[in-house]
Amino acid sequence: MKTKPTNAINCSTCRDHQYVLSNLKGKVQAKPCKCFACEKCQGTGRILQEDEDGISRIRECECSDFSKRLKLFNQAGIPGKFVHEGLDNYEVNPPRHRSLKDALTRSRTFIKEFIQMKGQYSQGLIYMGEPGLGKTHLAVSIIKELILKHGVECKFVDFFELLRDIRHGYGEDISEGEFINPYVGVKVLVIDELAKGRNTDWELTILDHFISSRYNDDDKVTLVTTNFKDKLDNGIGDNKKSGHSNASTRHTLEEKIGPRIFSRLMEMCKKVHLQGKDFRQV
């Protein structure tokens, strides 16, 4: 797509991305920057083009792909607090742990391999570690880049909030499927805060349906964040040293969600362990 900015080449508003992001009603939203304009269609999204018979027909302009990406982005449901987050501003310097640098590298590698495999890369990532290490930052940064740079359909869901919405839906005669289906079929899905809460039989039944639906479709990629690990630390000293002492240090992820769901997740996702001090307390 060839575009010509109406103002200076180096736009201070969008830094030449040609879009701007904002927090609108709690979700990150994208819109074209004022510097964006298409030479071919002048912003209409349509052009007149002659076919092989010399007949002029209305065609969709190449810049419509840009509009589609912004529309996909605005439907992703990314929380507004992540409006400025990206892989380039993920903090890995001391006193942060070296595992965070590895997590950043693996996040970048995931994007590269996903694009090289043209979306057929079937194994996602599961970020595991205590609160405040930037797990959601990394997962959100991945889908922001996949949508805005590559036009990949992605969505974000806080699983704990989804369960709350389903409960409220019962009172309004809204089925579970109406809440779950939009996420089940999306190409790349971020499931945030997995295993948070009580994990009752009902909650685990919903989670099993959720995970199994994506597990059975190897065309779908899932990114997961959780405060729970696959194995407990050797002793409580490590937890005190890192400033963490909560349920996530007393139970494994498998104990929280059960062996069936855990096994499927381990097949669907590569583990990314994060360690260090809670950045909110540093």
Summary of the structure (lengths in Angstrom):
residues: 282
radius of gyration: 21.4
end to end distance: 44.3
largest distance: 77.6
contacts: 835
relative contact order: 0.14
helix: 40%
strand: 19%
